[in-house]
Amino acid sequence: MGTNLKLETGFVEDFCEALYTIIKKGISYEVYNICAHQFATVKDIVTKIVELMKRDVVKDIVYVKSRPGEDRRYAMKCDKIIELDWKSFLGRW
């Protein structure tokens, strides 16, 4: 498991509300990115999954060398969905 990669995370409810907003207010055949600007490392996500499974984080996570050219962060532009007045639940705190 590489340790530097960051992924965007979000709630299922956010995704459902975003889809509903796109259906009601979006343009047919347009592409909309759904993003909440909440990031976690791969290590954070894997650790949480292992903990939820009640497994040993130290023994059950295998670390591997990062791939050459591996992105440090995957980012998306969310301008179009924001223009539809959609806001992530995470962003409402």
LODOGU-705697 format. One line per 2 residues: number of its first residue (from 0); their letters; for each residue x negated, y negated, z negated of N, C-alpha, C. Coordinates in nm, 2 decimals, always signed. Atoms other than C-alpha are relative to their C-alpha. Layout:
REM LODOGU-705697
NUM	a	X,Y,Z,X,Y,Z,X,Y,Z  ...
END
This chain:
REM LODOGU-705697
0	mg	-0.08,+0.12,+0.00,+0.00,+0.00,+0.00,-0.09,-0.12,+0.00  +0.07,+0.13,+0.00,-0.14,-0.34,+0.10,+0.05,-0.09,-0.10
2	tn	-0.05,+0.08,+0.11,-0.12,-0.61,-0.16,+0.02,-0.14,+0.03  -0.01,+0.14,-0.03,-0.12,-0.94,+0.02,+0.12,-0.04,+0.08
4	lk	-0.11,+0.03,-0.09,+0.18,-0.92,+0.25,+0.12,-0.05,-0.09  -0.12,+0.05,+0.07,+0.48,-1.13,+0.14,+0.12,+0.02,+0.09
6	le	-0.13,-0.02,-0.07,+0.84,-1.04,+0.24,+0.10,-0.09,-0.06  -0.11,+0.07,+0.05,+1.15,-1.24,+0.22,+0.11,+0.09,-0.06
8	tg	-0.10,-0.09,+0.07,+1.41,-1.10,-0.02,+0.13,-0.08,-0.01  -0.13,+0.07,+0.01,+1.78,-1.18,-0.07,+0.10,+0.09,-0.06
10	fv	-0.11,-0.08,+0.06,+2.11,-1.06,-0.21,+0.09,+0.05,+0.12  -0.09,-0.05,-0.09,+2.35,-0.84,-0.02,+0.12,-0.10,+0.02
12	ed	-0.11,+0.09,-0.01,+2.62,-1.09,-0.09,-0.03,-0.12,+0.09  +0.05,+0.10,-0.09,+2.41,-1.36,+0.08,+0.02,+0.04,+0.15
14	fc	-0.01,-0.05,-0.14,+2.39,-1.15,+0.39,+0.14,+0.01,+0.05  -0.14,-0.01,-0.04,+2.76,-1.08,+0.40,+0.06,-0.14,+0.02
16	ea	-0.05,+0.14,-0.02,+2.85,-1.45,+0.35,-0.06,-0.06,+0.12  +0.06,+0.05,-0.12,+2.60,-1.54,+0.62,+0.07,+0.05,+0.12
18	ly	-0.07,-0.06,-0.11,+2.76,-1.30,+0.86,+0.13,-0.06,+0.02  -0.13,+0.06,-0.01,+3.10,-1.44,+0.78,-0.01,-0.14,+0.06
20	ti	+0.02,+0.13,-0.04,+2.98,-1.79,+0.83,-0.03,-0.01,+0.15  +0.04,-0.01,-0.14,+2.82,-1.70,+1.17,+0.12,+0.04,+0.08
22	ik	-0.12,-0.04,-0.07,+3.14,-1.53,+1.28,+0.10,-0.12,+0.01  -0.10,+0.11,+0.00,+3.36,-1.83,+1.18,-0.05,-0.13,+0.07
24	kg	+0.05,+0.13,-0.05,+3.13,-2.12,+1.28,-0.11,+0.01,+0.10  +0.11,-0.02,-0.09,+2.86,-1.98,+1.50,+0.04,+0.00,+0.15
26	is	-0.02,+0.00,-0.15,+2.82,-1.99,+1.88,-0.03,+0.15,+0.04  +0.01,-0.13,-0.05,+2.87,-1.66,+2.06,-0.13,+0.02,+0.07
28	ye	+0.13,-0.04,-0.06,+2.55,-1.48,+2.16,-0.12,-0.08,-0.04  +0.11,+0.07,+0.06,+2.34,-1.72,+1.96,-0.07,+0.09,-0.10
30	vy	+0.07,-0.07,+0.10,+2.07,-1.58,+1.73,-0.02,-0.08,-0.12  +0.02,+0.07,+0.12,+2.07,-1.68,+1.37,-0.08,+0.08,-0.10
32	ni	+0.08,-0.07,+0.11,+1.81,-1.59,+1.11,+0.07,-0.03,-0.13  -0.06,+0.02,+0.14,+1.95,-1.53,+0.76,-0.12,+0.01,-0.10
34	ca	+0.11,-0.01,+0.10,+1.69,-1.62,+0.50,+0.03,-0.09,-0.12  -0.03,+0.07,+0.12,+1.69,-1.74,+0.15,-0.13,-0.07,-0.06
36	hq	+0.12,+0.06,+0.04,+1.33,-1.86,+0.12,-0.05,+0.05,-0.14  +0.04,-0.07,+0.12,+1.27,-1.62,-0.17,-0.10,+0.11,+0.04
38	fa	+0.10,-0.09,-0.05,+0.94,-1.43,-0.13,-0.05,+0.09,-0.11  +0.06,-0.10,+0.10,+0.79,-1.12,-0.30,-0.11,+0.07,+0.08
40	tv	+0.10,-0.08,-0.06,+0.48,-0.93,-0.23,+0.05,+0.14,+0.02  -0.04,-0.14,-0.01,+0.50,-0.57,-0.11,-0.03,+0.07,-0.13
42	kd	+0.04,-0.06,+0.13,+0.33,-0.48,-0.44,+0.12,-0.02,-0.10  -0.11,+0.03,+0.09,+0.61,-0.65,-0.63,+0.12,+0.09,+0.02
44	iv	-0.11,-0.08,-0.04,+0.88,-0.47,-0.44,-0.02,+0.15,-0.03  +0.03,-0.14,+0.03,+0.72,-0.13,-0.46,+0.00,+0.03,-0.15
46	tk	+0.01,-0.02,+0.14,+0.65,-0.17,-0.83,+0.14,+0.00,-0.06  -0.14,+0.00,+0.05,+1.02,-0.26,-0.89,+0.07,+0.13,+0.03
48	iv	-0.07,-0.12,-0.04,+1.14,+0.04,-0.69,-0.05,+0.12,-0.09  +0.06,-0.11,+0.08,+0.90,+0.28,-0.88,+0.06,-0.01,-0.15
50	el	-0.06,+0.02,+0.14,+1.02,+0.13,-1.22,+0.15,+0.04,+0.00  -0.15,-0.04,+0.00,+1.39,+0.17,-1.12,+0.01,+0.15,+0.01
52	mk	+0.00,-0.15,-0.01,+1.31,+0.54,-1.04,-0.05,+0.06,-0.13  +0.05,-0.05,+0.13,+1.17,+0.57,-1.39,-0.13,+0.08,+0.02
54	rd	+0.13,-0.07,-0.03,+0.83,+0.68,-1.25,-0.11,-0.08,-0.06  +0.12,+0.07,+0.05,+0.48,+0.59,-1.35,-0.06,-0.09,+0.10
56	vv	+0.05,+0.09,-0.10,+0.36,+0.28,-1.17,-0.14,+0.02,+0.03  +0.14,-0.02,-0.02,+0.00,+0.36,-1.22,-0.03,+0.13,+0.08
58	kd	+0.03,-0.13,-0.07,+0.01,+0.72,-1.10,+0.07,+0.01,+0.13  -0.08,-0.02,-0.12,+0.28,+0.69,-0.83,-0.02,-0.10,+0.11
60	iv	+0.03,+0.10,-0.11,+0.16,+0.39,-0.63,-0.14,+0.03,+0.05  +0.13,-0.03,-0.06,-0.11,+0.46,-0.38,-0.04,-0.13,+0.08
62	yv	+0.04,+0.12,-0.06,-0.31,+0.16,-0.26,-0.09,+0.04,+0.12  +0.07,-0.02,-0.13,-0.45,+0.15,+0.10,-0.06,-0.13,+0.04
64	ks	+0.07,+0.12,-0.05,-0.68,-0.09,+0.28,+0.10,-0.07,+0.10  -0.09,+0.08,-0.09,-0.49,-0.37,+0.46,-0.04,+0.02,+0.14
66	rp	+0.03,-0.01,-0.15,-0.46,-0.35,+0.84,-0.07,-0.12,+0.05  +0.06,+0.12,-0.06,-0.69,-0.58,+1.04,+0.11,-0.08,+0.07
68	ge	-0.10,+0.09,-0.06,-0.49,-0.88,+1.14,+0.14,+0.00,-0.06  -0.13,+0.00,+0.07,-0.21,-0.81,+0.90,+0.04,-0.14,-0.05
70	dr	-0.05,+0.13,+0.04,+0.01,-1.11,+0.84,+0.00,-0.01,-0.15  +0.00,+0.03,+0.14,-0.01,-1.26,+0.49,+0.14,-0.03,-0.04
72	ry	-0.14,+0.04,+0.03,+0.35,-1.38,+0.51,+0.08,+0.00,+0.13  -0.09,+0.00,-0.11,+0.64,-1.32,+0.74,+0.10,-0.11,-0.03
74	am	-0.10,+0.12,+0.03,+0.84,-1.65,+0.77,+0.09,-0.01,+0.12  -0.11,+0.02,-0.10,+1.16,-1.72,+0.96,+0.05,-0.15,-0.01
76	kc	-0.06,+0.13,+0.00,+1.31,-2.05,+1.07,+0.15,+0.02,-0.02  -0.14,-0.02,+0.04,+1.66,-2.08,+0.92,+0.08,-0.13,+0.04
78	dk	-0.07,+0.13,-0.03,+1.76,-2.42,+1.07,+0.14,+0.02,+0.05  -0.13,-0.01,-0.07,+2.05,-2.29,+1.28,+0.11,+0.04,-0.10
80	ii	-0.10,-0.04,+0.09,+2.23,-2.11,+1.00,+0.03,-0.11,-0.11  -0.02,+0.11,+0.10,+2.18,-2.41,+0.76,+0.09,-0.10,+0.07
82	el	-0.09,+0.10,-0.07,+2.34,-2.63,+1.03,+0.15,+0.04,+0.00  -0.14,-0.05,+0.02,+2.65,-2.41,+0.98,+0.05,-0.02,-0.14
84	dw	-0.03,+0.02,+0.14,+2.66,-2.52,+0.62,-0.01,+0.12,-0.09  +0.02,-0.12,+0.09,+2.55,-2.18,+0.48,-0.12,-0.03,-0.09
86	ks	+0.11,+0.01,+0.10,+2.34,-2.18,+0.17,-0.01,+0.13,-0.07  +0.03,-0.12,+0.08,+2.18,-1.88,+0.00,+0.05,-0.01,-0.14
88	fl	-0.04,-0.01,+0.14,+2.32,-1.77,-0.33,-0.12,-0.03,-0.09  +0.12,+0.02,+0.07,+1.96,-1.77,-0.45,-0.03,-0.15,-0.01
90	gr	+0.03,+0.15,-0.01,+1.93,-2.14,-0.34,+0.10,-0.08,-0.08  -0.11,+0.08,+0.07,+2.24,-2.24,-0.55,-0.03,-0.01,-0.15
92	w	+0.03,-0.01,+0.15,+2.07,-2.18,-0.89,-0.04,-0.14,-0.05
END
